[in-house]
Every structure is written in structure tokens, then in C-alpha cells.
Amino acid sequence: MMKRKVKVTKSSGNVFADIGIPNADEHFIKAEIVLDIAARIKAKGLTQARAAKVMGLSQPDVSKLLRGNFSGYTLDRLFSFLRALGNDVRIQIVPTKRNRAGQIALVGDA
């Protein structure tokens, strides 16, 4: 039996950047926000139908969102969902520690 070598590439931490998606940072942060929305819906014990009512969406739209179909949503709209679910959203801008381009990160206290 012949062993096959598999090439492994270390991830940058952003799967969207790793596979060459344009606007990878924005996709990554949106994915993080959607995961946070899902966690908060679960923590509140909401059904998708009830979450939809709270967020001002239809239940099928909540289902699509929670399955990762979030490309049609702006960051502002995703933030509005978090707010509708009873959360404050704070945006903090701080200088980088090194001489490089800044990063975007989501910090939550779920």
C-alpha cells in the first residue's frame, strides 16, 4: 500500500481569507456576529419563530441566517438583531500595537 502525502497549510485564523474570498475580514466578523446571535437565541430559549418576531424577520429568514446565509445583511442590520435580543453593542477603536494594518475583532461576554 502506497502512502499518500497530504499538503497541510496553517490557517490564518480567517477561513474566508484562507480560501481567497474578497472582503474576508467583513465576512469573518459577520460570521462571528451570527454565531453570537445564535448563542443568544439559544440562551433565551427562543424558537426560531419567536426570535424572528423579536428581530423583525420571518422564520425562514432566521433559519437561513443561522445556517450561515448572511451575505445580504449589513453589519448595522446584524447589530440591530443583537440589540433586539436585549444586548448593547459597543464599537471600540484602538491603535494597533505594531506598525501594521489594524484588525477587526468581536469581543462578547455571552
C-alpha positions in Angstrom: 0.0 0.0 0.0 1.4 3.4 -1.0 1.2 6.2 1.4 -0.1 9.5 0.0 1.4 12.8 1.3 -1.1 15.4 2.2 -0.1 19.1 2.0 -1.3 21.0 5.0 -1.4 24.8 5.2 -1.7 26.5 8.5 -4.8 28.7 8.8 -4.5 32.5 9.2 -7.4 32.3 11.6 -9.8 33.6 9.0 -11.2 30.8 6.8 -12.6 33.4 4.4 -9.1 34.9 3.8 -7.6 31.4 3.5 -9.9 30.5 0.6 -9.5 33.9 -1.1 -12.9 35.4 -0.5 -13.0 39.2 -1.2 -13.7 41.3 1.9 -12.7 38.4 4.1 -12.5 40.5 7.3 -16.1 41.6 6.9 -17.3 38.0 6.2 -15.4 36.8 9.2 -16.8 39.4 11.6 -20.3 38.8 10.2 -19.9 35.1 10.9 -18.8 35.8 14.4 -21.9 38.1 15.0 -24.2 35.4 13.6 -22.7 32.9 16.0 -23.3 35.3 18.8 -26.9 35.9 17.7 -27.5 32.1 17.6 -26.0 31.7 21.1 -28.2 34.5 22.5 -31.3 33.0 20.9 -30.4 29.6 22.5 -29.6 31.2 25.9 -33.0 32.9 25.9 -34.7 29.6 24.9 -36.4 31.2 21.9 -37.7 29.2 19.0 -36.8 30.5 15.5 -40.4 31.7 15.2 -40.2 33.8 18.4 -36.7 35.0 17.6 -38.0 36.1 14.1 -40.8 38.1 15.7 -38.3 39.8 18.1 -35.8 40.6 15.4 -38.4 41.7 12.8 -37.7 38.8 10.4 -39.6 35.9 9.0 -38.9 32.5 10.5 -37.4 31.2 7.2 -35.0 34.2 7.2 -33.9 33.4 10.7 -33.3 29.8 9.7 -31.2 31.0 6.7 -29.2 33.4 8.9 -28.4 30.8 11.5 -27.3 28.4 8.7 -24.7 30.9 7.6 -26.6 32.7 4.8 -25.7 36.2 6.0 -24.2 37.8 2.9 -27.3 40.0 2.3 -27.1 41.6 5.8 -25.1 44.7 6.7 -23.1 44.9 9.9 -25.6 47.5 11.1 -28.5 45.1 10.5 -26.8 42.3 12.4 -26.1 44.7 15.2 -29.8 45.6 15.2 -30.7 41.9 15.7 -28.4 41.8 18.7 -30.0 44.9 20.1 -33.5 43.5 19.5 -32.4 40.4 21.5 -31.6 42.7 24.5 -28.0 43.4 24.1 -25.9 46.5 23.9 -23.4 46.9 21.0 -20.3 48.8 21.6 -17.7 49.7 18.9 -14.2 50.4 20.2 -11.4 51.8 18.1 -7.9 51.5 19.5 -4.4 52.0 17.9 -2.5 48.9 16.8 0.4 47.8 18.9 2.6 47.3 15.9 3.3 49.2 12.7 0.7 47.3 10.6 -2.8 47.4 9.4 -5.4 47.2 12.1 -7.7 44.2 12.7 -11.4 43.7 13.4 -12.4 41.6 16.3 -15.7 40.8 18.1 -15.4 40.7 21.9 -18.5 39.4 23.7 -19.5 38.5 27.2 -22.1 35.9 26.3 
